[in-house]
């Protein structure tokens, strides 16, 4: 995966290395430890997007069209060098490669997370956004399978505040700010076991759908 946790710590403490920013270190962890690609994203300040488009439809929540992604496997030096080209960029993770994302309201997501942990079901990383959403990282392919899975579970006709993000989508990663509203944070951070092998959506979907339906009504 590029380097080890111990390697990161050693590089951080090396007296000859210049101080790394929190975001550069986070980018290196995402690429080097977790094996994820990272994409530089726009920021929003006072409701205006840093992309410069006055009518931007997703201020501070989209990739910078001119920026090159930092590929999975990049170490701290490579990640820092790449990220220094885009000062102030938000950290975005492309969905559909290493993972898809099941997204629900944060209140429902927190309740589901407690229940899933009590049931001993496998869990991947889980984020909370300042827009009040919880994002569960699941195995790639979930977005394409979601309608069939909901149908098989009997939830296809339910009014659920649940959606799945797949290829072509991006999520803002901690510690970056989302749309000028505040930072994204981990409810369940990635680990070496879960980052490269998130659970299949079907293992979580029944509980998420039940909690979403119960919370909604």
One Martini backbone bead per residue (centre of mass of N, CA, C, O) as a GRO file, in nm:
protein
  217
    1UNK     BB    1   0.050   0.066   0.006
    2UNK     BB    2   0.363   0.216   0.024
    3UNK     BB    3   0.317   0.245   0.351
    4UNK     BB    4   0.345   0.281   0.691
    5UNK     BB    5   0.262   0.398   0.988
    6UNK     BB    6   0.552   0.415   1.087
    7UNK     BB    7   0.653   0.575   0.842
    8UNK     BB    8   0.489   0.827   0.895
    9UNK     BB    9   0.603   0.893   1.175
   10UNK     BB   10   0.894   0.922   1.085
   11UNK     BB   11   0.847   1.154   0.881
   12UNK     BB   12   0.723   1.356   1.081
   13UNK     BB   13   0.995   1.352   1.284
   14UNK     BB   14   1.191   1.453   1.091
   15UNK     BB   15   1.426   1.709   1.113
   16UNK     BB   16   1.462   1.753   0.782
   17UNK     BB   17   1.165   1.798   0.767
   18UNK     BB   18   0.916   1.967   0.681
   19UNK     BB   19   0.629   2.092   0.759
   20UNK     BB   20   0.319   1.947   0.756
   21UNK     BB   21   0.017   1.950   0.670
   22UNK     BB   22  -0.275   1.816   0.749
   23UNK     BB   23  -0.368   1.763   0.455
   24UNK     BB   24  -0.118   1.622   0.346
   25UNK     BB   25  -0.129   1.391   0.547
   26UNK     BB   26  -0.409   1.292   0.469
   27UNK     BB   27  -0.348   1.227   0.177
   28UNK     BB   28  -0.125   1.016   0.240
   29UNK     BB   29  -0.311   0.824   0.393
   30UNK     BB   30  -0.513   0.768   0.166
   31UNK     BB   31  -0.300   0.663  -0.041
   32UNK     BB   32  -0.087   0.488   0.137
   33UNK     BB   33  -0.285   0.330   0.337
   34UNK     BB   34  -0.583   0.300   0.186
   35UNK     BB   35  -0.578   0.316  -0.140
   36UNK     BB   36  -0.665   0.609  -0.241
   37UNK     BB   37  -0.784   0.836  -0.428
   38UNK     BB   38  -0.719   1.193  -0.490
   39UNK     BB   39  -0.907   1.506  -0.517
   40UNK     BB   40  -0.909   1.821  -0.597
   41UNK     BB   41  -1.107   2.079  -0.446
   42UNK     BB   42  -1.330   2.298  -0.386
   43UNK     BB   43  -1.418   2.607  -0.236
   44UNK     BB   44  -1.612   2.789   0.014
   45UNK     BB   45  -1.689   3.150   0.034
   46UNK     BB   46  -1.959   3.310   0.108
   47UNK     BB   47  -2.101   3.115  -0.124
   48UNK     BB   48  -1.840   3.097  -0.294
   49UNK     BB   49  -1.657   2.962  -0.547
   50UNK     BB   50  -1.321   2.885  -0.633
   51UNK     BB   51  -1.376   2.837  -0.950
   52UNK     BB   52  -1.536   3.126  -1.048
   53UNK     BB   53  -1.835   3.050  -1.071
   54UNK     BB   54  -2.121   3.238  -1.014
   55UNK     BB   55  -2.317   2.961  -1.095
   56UNK     BB   56  -2.252   2.745  -0.912
   57UNK     BB   57  -2.412   2.432  -0.812
   58UNK     BB   58  -2.139   2.333  -0.618
   59UNK     BB   59  -2.016   2.489  -0.379
   60UNK     BB   60  -1.743   2.325  -0.251
   61UNK     BB   61  -1.840   2.021  -0.419
   62UNK     BB   62  -1.592   1.990  -0.637
   63UNK     BB   63  -1.385   1.941  -0.870
   64UNK     BB   64  -1.098   2.042  -1.019
   65UNK     BB   65  -1.062   2.048  -1.357
   66UNK     BB   66  -0.728   2.112  -1.355
   67UNK     BB   67  -0.670   1.878  -1.162
   68UNK     BB   68  -0.465   1.637  -1.034
   69UNK     BB   69  -0.457   1.342  -0.917
   70UNK     BB   70  -0.388   1.134  -0.640
   71UNK     BB   71  -0.255   0.839  -0.627
   72UNK     BB   72  -0.255   0.544  -0.528
   73UNK     BB   73   0.050   0.510  -0.321
   74UNK     BB   74   0.125   0.774  -0.229
   75UNK     BB   75   0.343   0.942  -0.056
   76UNK     BB   76   0.429   1.206   0.131
   77UNK     BB   77   0.603   1.355  -0.078
   78UNK     BB   78   0.413   1.326  -0.324
   79UNK     BB   79   0.160   1.449  -0.192
   80UNK     BB   80   0.282   1.724  -0.118
   81UNK     BB   81   0.368   1.808  -0.401
   82UNK     BB   82   0.087   1.790  -0.530
   83UNK     BB   83  -0.076   1.975  -0.322
   84UNK     BB   84   0.096   2.244  -0.361
   85UNK     BB   85  -0.058   2.322  -0.636
   86UNK     BB   86  -0.342   2.339  -0.437
   87UNK     BB   87  -0.412   2.570  -0.247
   88UNK     BB   88  -0.697   2.494  -0.046
   89UNK     BB   89  -0.788   2.231  -0.114
   90UNK     BB   90  -1.006   1.982  -0.125
   91UNK     BB   91  -1.082   1.659  -0.013
   92UNK     BB   92  -1.138   1.410  -0.256
   93UNK     BB   93  -1.337   1.112  -0.322
   94UNK     BB   94  -1.373   0.867  -0.541
   95UNK     BB   95  -1.640   0.697  -0.655
   96UNK     BB   96  -1.632   0.339  -0.762
   97UNK     BB   97  -1.357   0.201  -0.684
   98UNK     BB   98  -1.316   0.127  -0.363
   99UNK     BB   99  -1.611   0.263  -0.335
  100UNK     BB  100  -1.921   0.310  -0.205
  101UNK     BB  101  -2.222   0.509  -0.097
  102UNK     BB  102  -2.422   0.522   0.186
  103UNK     BB  103  -2.691   0.760   0.237
  104UNK     BB  104  -2.797   0.935   0.535
  105UNK     BB  105  -2.918   1.048   0.796
  106UNK     BB  106  -2.745   1.105   1.078
  107UNK     BB  107  -2.942   0.999   1.289
  108UNK     BB  108  -2.985   0.725   1.148
  109UNK     BB  109  -2.685   0.645   1.127
  110UNK     BB  110  -2.624   0.630   1.430
  111UNK     BB  111  -2.831   0.414   1.498
  112UNK     BB  112  -2.728   0.202   1.298
  113UNK     BB  113  -2.439   0.178   1.405
  114UNK     BB  114  -2.511   0.062   1.679
  115UNK     BB  115  -2.664  -0.188   1.575
  116UNK     BB  116  -2.440  -0.310   1.397
  117UNK     BB  117  -2.234  -0.347   1.626
  118UNK     BB  118  -2.413  -0.534   1.802
  119UNK     BB  119  -2.438  -0.753   1.559
  120UNK     BB  120  -2.144  -0.783   1.420
  121UNK     BB  121  -2.114  -0.630   1.167
  122UNK     BB  122  -1.962  -0.528   0.903
  123UNK     BB  123  -1.748  -0.233   0.877
  124UNK     BB  124  -1.684   0.068   0.753
  125UNK     BB  125  -1.651   0.363   0.683
  126UNK     BB  126  -1.774   0.675   0.851
  127UNK     BB  127  -1.945   0.973   0.777
  128UNK     BB  128  -1.989   1.326   0.860
  129UNK     BB  129  -2.179   1.601   0.772
  130UNK     BB  130  -2.279   1.944   0.781
  131UNK     BB  131  -2.565   1.843   0.634
  132UNK     BB  132  -2.666   1.573   0.792
  133UNK     BB  133  -2.483   1.323   0.697
  134UNK     BB  134  -2.438   0.972   0.639
  135UNK     BB  135  -2.143   0.775   0.531
  136UNK     BB  136  -2.126   0.453   0.387
  137UNK     BB  137  -1.880   0.235   0.319
  138UNK     BB  138  -1.882   0.029   0.029
  139UNK     BB  139  -1.885  -0.179  -0.206
  140UNK     BB  140  -1.854  -0.193  -0.514
  141UNK     BB  141  -2.184  -0.172  -0.690
  142UNK     BB  142  -2.424  -0.063  -0.515
  143UNK     BB  143  -2.567   0.141  -0.701
  144UNK     BB  144  -2.657  -0.076  -0.912
  145UNK     BB  145  -2.801  -0.273  -0.683
  146UNK     BB  146  -3.015  -0.120  -0.512
  147UNK     BB  147  -3.294  -0.179  -0.642
  148UNK     BB  148  -3.275  -0.490  -0.607
  149UNK     BB  149  -3.231  -0.498  -0.301
  150UNK     BB  150  -3.490  -0.349  -0.218
  151UNK     BB  151  -3.683  -0.548  -0.349
  152UNK     BB  152  -3.593  -0.807  -0.193
  153UNK     BB  153  -3.656  -0.652   0.097
  154UNK     BB  154  -3.925  -0.458   0.060
  155UNK     BB  155  -3.822  -0.129   0.001
  156UNK     BB  156  -3.907  -0.004  -0.285
  157UNK     BB  157  -4.187   0.160  -0.171
  158UNK     BB  158  -4.038   0.326   0.019
  159UNK     BB  159  -3.983   0.628   0.208
  160UNK     BB  160  -3.648   0.692   0.167
  161UNK     BB  161  -3.356   0.842   0.318
  162UNK     BB  162  -3.185   0.696   0.057
  163UNK     BB  163  -2.858   0.668  -0.093
  164UNK     BB  164  -2.635   0.601  -0.378
  165UNK     BB  165  -2.297   0.623  -0.449
  166UNK     BB  166  -2.107   0.631  -0.751
  167UNK     BB  167  -1.985   0.660  -1.033
  168UNK     BB  168  -1.874   1.012  -1.050
  169UNK     BB  169  -1.852   1.056  -0.759
  170UNK     BB  170  -1.798   1.267  -0.462
  171UNK     BB  171  -1.624   1.297  -0.148
  172UNK     BB  172  -1.572   1.458   0.138
  173UNK     BB  173  -1.285   1.466   0.340
  174UNK     BB  174  -1.121   1.443   0.606
  175UNK     BB  175  -1.081   1.782   0.717
  176UNK     BB  176  -1.270   1.901   0.523
  177UNK     BB  177  -1.467   2.134   0.378
  178UNK     BB  178  -1.826   2.181   0.313
  179UNK     BB  179  -1.941   2.447   0.149
  180UNK     BB  180  -1.879   2.635   0.415
  181UNK     BB  181  -2.013   2.454   0.676
  182UNK     BB  182  -1.779   2.250   0.739
  183UNK     BB  183  -1.651   1.969   0.859
  184UNK     BB  184  -1.561   1.660   0.803
  185UNK     BB  185  -1.626   1.346   0.980
  186UNK     BB  186  -1.558   1.074   1.175
  187UNK     BB  187  -1.737   0.793   1.301
  188UNK     BB  188  -1.558   0.574   1.126
  189UNK     BB  189  -1.260   0.500   1.069
  190UNK     BB  190  -1.021   0.386   0.895
  191UNK     BB  191  -0.866   0.073   0.813
  192UNK     BB  192  -0.676  -0.178   0.698
  193UNK     BB  193  -0.932  -0.370   0.675
  194UNK     BB  194  -1.162  -0.159   0.547
  195UNK     BB  195  -1.053   0.014   0.308
  196UNK     BB  196  -1.008  -0.242   0.096
  197UNK     BB  197  -1.283  -0.401   0.245
  198UNK     BB  198  -1.572  -0.331   0.222
  199UNK     BB  199  -1.885  -0.393   0.262
  200UNK     BB  200  -2.162  -0.518   0.167
  201UNK     BB  201  -2.463  -0.369   0.127
  202UNK     BB  202  -2.656  -0.606   0.221
  203UNK     BB  203  -2.550  -0.605   0.527
  204UNK     BB  204  -2.681  -0.295   0.583
  205UNK     BB  205  -2.957  -0.221   0.443
  206UNK     BB  206  -3.178  -0.323   0.632
  207UNK     BB  207  -3.107  -0.140   0.874
  208UNK     BB  208  -3.111   0.133   0.731
  209UNK     BB  209  -3.403   0.118   0.627
  210UNK     BB  210  -3.543   0.083   0.900
  211UNK     BB  211  -3.438   0.342   1.036
  212UNK     BB  212  -3.536   0.543   0.823
  213UNK     BB  213  -3.837   0.471   0.846
  214UNK     BB  214  -3.868   0.522   1.151
  215UNK     BB  215  -3.768   0.819   1.150
  216UNK     BB  216  -3.976   0.931   0.942
  217UNK     BB  217  -4.234   0.810   1.131
   0.00000   0.00000   0.00000
